[in-house]
Amino acid sequence: MGKLNEAASKKIVEICKRYKDEKTPLMMILSDIQNEYGYIPLEVQEVVSKETGIPVAEIYGVVTFYSFFSLNPKGKYVIGCCLGTACYVKGAQQVIDKFCEVLEINPGETTKDGLFTIDALRCIGACGIAPAVSINGKVYPKMSVSQVTNVINEYLTAEGKAGAAV
């Protein structure tokens, strides 16, 4: 989104107006904005604050509390590495570390080419297949460090960048 242009600003105002009669509209507004743009930067939060009268600090608190909201653009492929207890005990930390090493980013960051984002998640409800990783909703069960490069290459191949991962 970059700097908030006039069209984007109008769209944010329109989203806010959809929920003007709701008693507690913030989650619905933020959800629609996240779905529309993929993230909710500070400039957008300021527009929402102006339109709803909700302080920016409160909006920021909600955006940063819930993991499905993001302050920054996400990559085309969002790699969610579960670090819940069952996954952690079965090696999830090593798996996420390997994703970070291969992609040269940290959790919460996006690769320079905009393809991958790594998110450290607390629990994805897949304890029976731990450690679990999800990429755009596709779950990879019993993920191991040795599988990470192959999984990344699967997506690079789809992008016409076969073999780019080490």
N, C-alpha and C positions, 0 to 999 in steps of 0.2 A: 504494500500500500504506500510505503514511503511517506512523504508529506501528505497530509489529508487534503485532497483536492475537493473542488466544489461538488462534484457528482457523488463522491464518497460521503461527504458531509451530509448531503441531502438524503442519501440512502440511510444513514445512521439516524437522522431525524425521523424519517419515515418508519423505521423499525421501532423507535421509541414511541411514536404516536399509535402504533398498533396496540400497544398495551397500556394506553393512558387510563383506561377504566379499571385496570387490575389493581388490587390492593397491594400486592407485592410483585412488581413487574421485573425487577432487576435480573433474576436468573433467566427469564424468558428473553429479555432484550439481549443479554450477553450471549446466550446460546445462539440466537439468530445471527448476531454479528460474527461470532466465531464460525458458524456455518457458512456465512457469506464471504468472509475474508480470510479465514484460517487462523487469525490471531486478533488480539485486542490491545493495540498499543495505547500509550498514555494519551495521545491526541484524541483518540476515539473515546476514551474514558471521560475526557473533559467535555466532549459533546454530549455524552449520555448524562453527565452530571448537570449540565446546563438545561437539558430537556426534561429531566426528571426531578431535579432538586436534591438528588442524592449526592452527598459529598464525594469528591474524587477519592478520598482516603478509604471510604467504605467500599466503593467500586473496586479499587485496587486490591483491597483485602479479599474480596470475593474472587477476583481474577487469579490472584496468587495462591489462594487456598485450594481451589478445585483444580485437579490435574488435567481436566479436559479443556480448560481455558489456557491460553498461551499469550504471553506478552510479545513473542517474536514469531516470525513466520516459521512454519514447520517444513521439513523436506517433503518431497513427493512420497517417500517411503518412511513411515514413522516406525522405528524399531522400539517396541516396548519390552524391556527386559524386567521380568518379575523378580523382585528381591524380597518377596514375602518369606516367612519362616521356612516353609517346605522347600521352596526353590533355593533359598539361600543355603540351607543345610546340604543341598545336593549340588552345589557348585555354581550357583547363579552369578556370584560376584566375579568369578573367573571368566564366565561367559561374557558378561557386560564389559569386563576389562579387555577382552579380546576384540569385541566389536569396536571399542574405543581405539584400541591400538591399530587395527586394520584401517579404520575410517579416519583416523587422526583427528578425532573430536572427543569431547567429554560429554557425559550425560547432560541433556538439556540444550545441546548445541546441534547445529546443522552443518553438513559439509559445504564447502565453498561452491560446489556445483549445484547445490540445492536439492540433491537427490535424497540424502539420508539425514534423519534426525534420530538421536538416541534418547529415549526416556527411561529413567529408572522408575519402575512402578512398585507399589507396595504389595499388591496382591491382585491377580487377574482371575482368581477363582479356579485355577487349573492345578490344584495341589497334587492330584493323582498322577499328573504327567510331568511333574517337576524334574528339572527346571524348565520353565516354559517361557517362550518368547513369542510375541505377536508382532506381525508386520502388516499394517493396514487391515487388521482384523483376521488375518490368516495366522493360526496358532501353530507354532513349531514345538512339538512335545519332546521332553527328555533331551533338550539341547545340550550339546557338549562343545567344549572349546574347539575341538577338531572339526566341527561342522560349520563354524562361523564363516570361514572364507567361502565355502561352497554356497551358503545361503546368500551372502553378499553377491557372489558371482551370478547367482540365479537372477537377481534384479538388474545387475549390470548388463547381462546378456539381453534382457528384455529392452534395455535402453540402447542396445547396439554397441555396448562397451565391453564385450566379452573379455574375460581374463584380466581385467584391470586391477582386481583385488589381488593382494599378495597371497 
